Amino acid sequence: MSQYIYHCQDCNKEFTHQHHMADAGKVEVACPHCGSKLVHQLVAAFSAVTPKKS
């Protein structure tokens, strides 16, 4: 599962939500602080650790 960062337009708070990448765009996310569905996803940095090839 991936973790996504959202911003609520009603209460102006940021929060994280976990869901599968396959569900992106299908999941209706609501703000846990005020319950609003007026949220948008923020761009977040990530890092990946891969095995070093010899």
Backbone as XML, in Angstrom:
<?xml version="1.0"?>
<chain id="A" units="angstrom">
  <residue number="1" name="MET">
    <atom name="N" x="0.838" y="-1.181" z="0.000"/>
    <atom name="CA" x="0.000" y="0.000" z="0.000"/>
    <atom name="C" x="0.876" y="1.234" z="0.000"/>
  </residue>
  <residue number="2" name="SER">
    <atom name="N" x="0.395" y="2.245" z="-0.674"/>
    <atom name="CA" x="1.123" y="3.506" z="-0.748"/>
    <atom name="C" x="0.472" y="4.531" z="0.159"/>
  </residue>
  <residue number="3" name="GLN">
    <atom name="N" x="1.274" y="5.455" z="0.630"/>
    <atom name="CA" x="0.778" y="6.516" z="1.492"/>
    <atom name="C" x="0.770" y="7.819" z="0.703"/>
  </residue>
  <residue number="4" name="TYR">
    <atom name="N" x="-0.361" y="8.515" z="0.717"/>
    <atom name="CA" x="-0.527" y="9.746" z="-0.039"/>
    <atom name="C" x="-0.805" y="10.896" z="0.911"/>
  </residue>
  <residue number="5" name="ILE">
    <atom name="N" x="-0.355" y="12.103" z="0.536"/>
    <atom name="CA" x="-0.564" y="13.299" z="1.335"/>
    <atom name="C" x="-1.653" y="14.134" z="0.663"/>
  </residue>
  <residue number="6" name="TYR">
    <atom name="N" x="-2.625" y="14.566" z="1.473"/>
    <atom name="CA" x="-3.734" y="15.368" z="0.968"/>
    <atom name="C" x="-3.828" y="16.673" z="1.744"/>
  </residue>
  <residue number="7" name="HIS">
    <atom name="N" x="-4.452" y="17.670" z="1.121"/>
    <atom name="CA" x="-4.698" y="18.965" z="1.749"/>
    <atom name="C" x="-6.200" y="19.224" z="1.700"/>
  </residue>
  <residue number="8" name="CYS">
    <atom name="N" x="-6.773" y="19.568" z="2.858"/>
    <atom name="CA" x="-8.202" y="19.865" z="2.946"/>
    <atom name="C" x="-8.422" y="21.342" z="2.642"/>
  </residue>
  <residue number="9" name="GLN">
    <atom name="N" x="-9.323" y="21.632" z="1.720"/>
    <atom name="CA" x="-9.604" y="23.014" z="1.351"/>
    <atom name="C" x="-10.513" y="23.704" z="2.367"/>
  </residue>
  <residue number="10" name="ASP">
    <atom name="N" x="-11.264" y="22.935" z="3.155"/>
    <atom name="CA" x="-12.165" y="23.543" z="4.133"/>
    <atom name="C" x="-11.456" y="23.941" z="5.425"/>
  </residue>
  <residue number="11" name="CYS">
    <atom name="N" x="-10.687" y="23.026" z="6.017"/>
    <atom name="CA" x="-10.032" y="23.341" z="7.296"/>
    <atom name="C" x="-8.550" y="23.680" z="7.129"/>
  </residue>
  <residue number="12" name="ASN">
    <atom name="N" x="-8.030" y="23.578" z="5.894"/>
    <atom name="CA" x="-6.656" y="23.972" z="5.560"/>
    <atom name="C" x="-5.605" y="23.132" z="6.288"/>
  </residue>
  <residue number="13" name="LYS">
    <atom name="N" x="-5.900" y="21.845" z="6.512"/>
    <atom name="CA" x="-4.946" y="20.955" z="7.169"/>
    <atom name="C" x="-4.485" y="19.881" z="6.185"/>
  </residue>
  <residue number="14" name="GLU">
    <atom name="N" x="-3.277" y="19.375" z="6.437"/>
    <atom name="CA" x="-2.732" y="18.270" z="5.639"/>
    <atom name="C" x="-2.877" y="16.970" z="6.416"/>
  </residue>
  <residue number="15" name="PHE">
    <atom name="N" x="-3.064" y="15.868" z="5.684"/>
    <atom name="CA" x="-3.167" y="14.559" z="6.311"/>
    <atom name="C" x="-2.709" y="13.505" z="5.321"/>
  </residue>
  <residue number="16" name="THR">
    <atom name="N" x="-2.411" y="12.322" z="5.821"/>
    <atom name="CA" x="-1.997" y="11.220" z="4.966"/>
    <atom name="C" x="-3.105" y="10.182" z="4.901"/>
  </residue>
  <residue number="17" name="HIS">
    <atom name="N" x="-3.136" y="9.455" z="3.795"/>
    <atom name="CA" x="-4.131" y="8.397" z="3.596"/>
    <atom name="C" x="-3.444" y="7.266" z="2.845"/>
  </residue>
  <residue number="18" name="GLN">
    <atom name="N" x="-3.694" y="6.035" z="3.255"/>
    <atom name="CA" x="-3.101" y="4.874" z="2.592"/>
    <atom name="C" x="-4.130" y="4.163" z="1.735"/>
  </residue>
  <residue number="19" name="HIS">
    <atom name="N" x="-3.738" y="3.861" z="0.500"/>
    <atom name="CA" x="-4.548" y="3.018" z="-0.360"/>
    <atom name="C" x="-3.666" y="2.457" z="-1.462"/>
  </residue>
  <residue number="20" name="HIS">
    <atom name="N" x="-4.148" y="1.431" z="-2.128"/>
    <atom name="CA" x="-3.384" y="0.788" z="-3.194"/>
    <atom name="C" x="-3.286" y="1.699" z="-4.409"/>
  </residue>
  <residue number="21" name="MET">
    <atom name="N" x="-2.187" y="1.587" z="-5.131"/>
    <atom name="CA" x="-2.007" y="2.381" z="-6.342"/>
    <atom name="C" x="-3.104" y="2.093" z="-7.354"/>
  </residue>
  <residue number="22" name="ALA">
    <atom name="N" x="-3.587" y="0.858" z="-7.391"/>
    <atom name="CA" x="-4.640" y="0.479" z="-8.329"/>
    <atom name="C" x="-5.951" y="1.204" z="-8.028"/>
  </residue>
  <residue number="23" name="ASP">
    <atom name="N" x="-6.120" y="1.661" z="-6.795"/>
    <atom name="CA" x="-7.341" y="2.356" z="-6.397"/>
    <atom name="C" x="-7.246" y="3.870" z="-6.564"/>
  </residue>
  <residue number="24" name="ALA">
    <atom name="N" x="-6.113" y="4.366" z="-7.025"/>
    <atom name="CA" x="-5.938" y="5.809" z="-7.195"/>
    <atom name="C" x="-7.000" y="6.344" z="-8.156"/>
  </residue>
  <residue number="25" name="GLY">
    <atom name="N" x="-7.668" y="7.394" z="-7.748"/>
    <atom name="CA" x="-8.726" y="7.980" z="-8.559"/>
    <atom name="C" x="-10.085" y="7.349" z="-8.311"/>
  </residue>
  <residue number="26" name="LYS">
    <atom name="N" x="-10.116" y="6.181" z="-7.687"/>
    <atom name="CA" x="-11.364" y="5.488" z="-7.394"/>
    <atom name="C" x="-11.789" y="5.681" z="-5.945"/>
  </residue>
  <residue number="27" name="VAL">
    <atom name="N" x="-10.818" y="5.949" z="-5.082"/>
    <atom name="CA" x="-11.067" y="6.086" z="-3.655"/>
    <atom name="C" x="-11.543" y="7.507" z="-3.356"/>
  </residue>
  <residue number="28" name="GLU">
    <atom name="N" x="-12.633" y="7.621" z="-2.613"/>
    <atom name="CA" x="-13.110" y="8.930" z="-2.189"/>
    <atom name="C" x="-12.521" y="9.228" z="-0.817"/>
  </residue>
  <residue number="29" name="VAL">
    <atom name="N" x="-11.633" y="10.210" z="-0.755"/>
    <atom name="CA" x="-10.915" y="10.534" z="0.477"/>
    <atom name="C" x="-11.605" y="11.695" z="1.183"/>
  </residue>
  <residue number="30" name="ALA">
    <atom name="N" x="-11.814" y="11.540" z="2.483"/>
    <atom name="CA" x="-12.402" y="12.600" z="3.301"/>
    <atom name="C" x="-11.399" y="13.022" z="4.368"/>
  </residue>
  <residue number="31" name="CYS">
    <atom name="N" x="-11.431" y="14.281" z="4.731"/>
    <atom name="CA" x="-10.536" y="14.824" z="5.754"/>
    <atom name="C" x="-10.881" y="14.217" z="7.113"/>
  </residue>
  <residue number="32" name="PRO">
    <atom name="N" x="-9.882" y="13.665" z="7.819"/>
    <atom name="CA" x="-10.154" y="13.094" z="9.139"/>
    <atom name="C" x="-10.418" y="14.158" z="10.211"/>
  </residue>
  <residue number="33" name="HIS">
    <atom name="N" x="-10.068" y="15.418" z="9.929"/>
    <atom name="CA" x="-10.240" y="16.490" z="10.898"/>
    <atom name="C" x="-11.654" y="17.067" z="10.868"/>
  </residue>
  <residue number="34" name="CYS">
    <atom name="N" x="-12.185" y="17.318" z="9.655"/>
    <atom name="CA" x="-13.496" y="17.970" z="9.559"/>
    <atom name="C" x="-14.509" y="17.159" z="8.752"/>
  </residue>
  <residue number="35" name="GLY">
    <atom name="N" x="-14.058" y="16.085" z="8.079"/>
    <atom name="CA" x="-14.966" y="15.247" z="7.310"/>
    <atom name="C" x="-15.241" y="15.736" z="5.901"/>
  </residue>
  <residue number="36" name="SER">
    <atom name="N" x="-14.644" y="16.837" z="5.502"/>
    <atom name="CA" x="-14.858" y="17.398" z="4.176"/>
    <atom name="C" x="-14.289" y="16.490" z="3.087"/>
  </residue>
  <residue number="37" name="LYS">
    <atom name="N" x="-14.928" y="16.486" z="1.937"/>
    <atom name="CA" x="-14.430" y="15.737" z="0.784"/>
    <atom name="C" x="-13.786" y="16.674" z="-0.232"/>
  </residue>
  <residue number="38" name="LEU">
    <atom name="N" x="-13.634" y="17.945" z="0.139"/>
    <atom name="CA" x="-12.950" y="18.916" z="-0.717"/>
    <atom name="C" x="-11.452" y="18.855" z="-0.424"/>
  </residue>
  <residue number="39" name="VAL">
    <atom name="N" x="-10.810" y="17.794" z="-0.890"/>
    <atom name="CA" x="-9.388" y="17.573" z="-0.652"/>
    <atom name="C" x="-8.675" y="17.396" z="-1.984"/>
  </residue>
  <residue number="40" name="HIS">
    <atom name="N" x="-7.403" y="17.722" z="-2.010"/>
    <atom name="CA" x="-6.606" y="17.433" z="-3.201"/>
    <atom name="C" x="-5.268" y="16.841" z="-2.773"/>
  </residue>
  <residue number="41" name="GLN">
    <atom name="N" x="-4.752" y="15.987" z="-3.636"/>
    <atom name="CA" x="-3.510" y="15.276" z="-3.351"/>
    <atom name="C" x="-2.325" y="16.189" z="-3.598"/>
  </residue>
  <residue number="42" name="LEU">
    <atom name="N" x="-1.361" y="16.156" z="-2.686"/>
    <atom name="CA" x="-0.135" y="16.940" z="-2.817"/>
    <atom name="C" x="0.969" y="16.079" z="-3.417"/>
  </residue>
  <residue number="43" name="VAL">
    <atom name="N" x="1.933" y="16.725" z="-4.020"/>
    <atom name="CA" x="3.086" y="16.026" z="-4.561"/>
    <atom name="C" x="4.054" y="15.788" z="-3.414"/>
  </residue>
  <residue number="44" name="ALA">
    <atom name="N" x="4.511" y="14.555" z="-3.283"/>
    <atom name="CA" x="5.415" y="14.203" z="-2.187"/>
    <atom name="C" x="6.672" y="13.540" z="-2.746"/>
  </residue>
  <residue number="45" name="ALA">
    <atom name="N" x="7.761" y="13.749" z="-2.065"/>
    <atom name="CA" x="9.014" y="13.105" z="-2.446"/>
    <atom name="C" x="9.028" y="11.684" z="-1.901"/>
  </residue>
  <residue number="46" name="PHE">
    <atom name="N" x="9.764" y="10.823" z="-2.559"/>
    <atom name="CA" x="9.899" y="9.455" z="-2.067"/>
    <atom name="C" x="11.285" y="8.966" z="-2.397"/>
  </residue>
  <residue number="47" name="SER">
    <atom name="N" x="11.678" y="7.882" z="-1.760"/>
    <atom name="CA" x="12.953" y="7.257" z="-2.067"/>
    <atom name="C" x="12.751" y="5.751" z="-2.136"/>
  </residue>
  <residue number="48" name="ALA">
    <atom name="N" x="13.561" y="5.128" z="-2.924"/>
    <atom name="CA" x="13.475" y="3.666" z="-3.066"/>
    <atom name="C" x="14.861" y="3.074" z="-2.855"/>
  </residue>
  <residue number="49" name="VAL">
    <atom name="N" x="14.911" y="1.991" z="-2.143"/>
    <atom name="CA" x="16.169" y="1.299" z="-1.909"/>
    <atom name="C" x="16.182" y="0.066" z="-2.811"/>
  </residue>
  <residue number="50" name="THR">
    <atom name="N" x="17.199" y="-0.022" z="-3.628"/>
    <atom name="CA" x="17.327" y="-1.160" z="-4.535"/>
    <atom name="C" x="18.658" y="-1.852" z="-4.285"/>
  </residue>
  <residue number="51" name="PRO">
    <atom name="N" x="18.730" y="-3.110" z="-4.609"/>
    <atom name="CA" x="20.008" y="-3.834" z="-4.422"/>
    <atom name="C" x="21.071" y="-3.273" z="-5.367"/>
  </residue>
  <residue number="52" name="LYS">
    <atom name="N" x="22.276" y="-3.190" z="-4.872"/>
    <atom name="CA" x="23.381" y="-2.682" z="-5.680"/>
    <atom name="C" x="23.871" y="-3.806" z="-6.593"/>
  </residue>
  <residue number="53" name="LYS">
    <atom name="N" x="23.961" y="-3.488" z="-7.868"/>
    <atom name="CA" x="24.440" y="-4.485" z="-8.834"/>
    <atom name="C" x="25.962" y="-4.442" z="-8.911"/>
  </residue>
  <residue number="54" name="SER">
    <atom name="N" x="26.564" y="-5.609" z="-9.002"/>
    <atom name="CA" x="28.036" y="-5.686" z="-9.066"/>
    <atom name="C" x="28.516" y="-5.656" z="-10.477"/>
  </residue>
</chain>
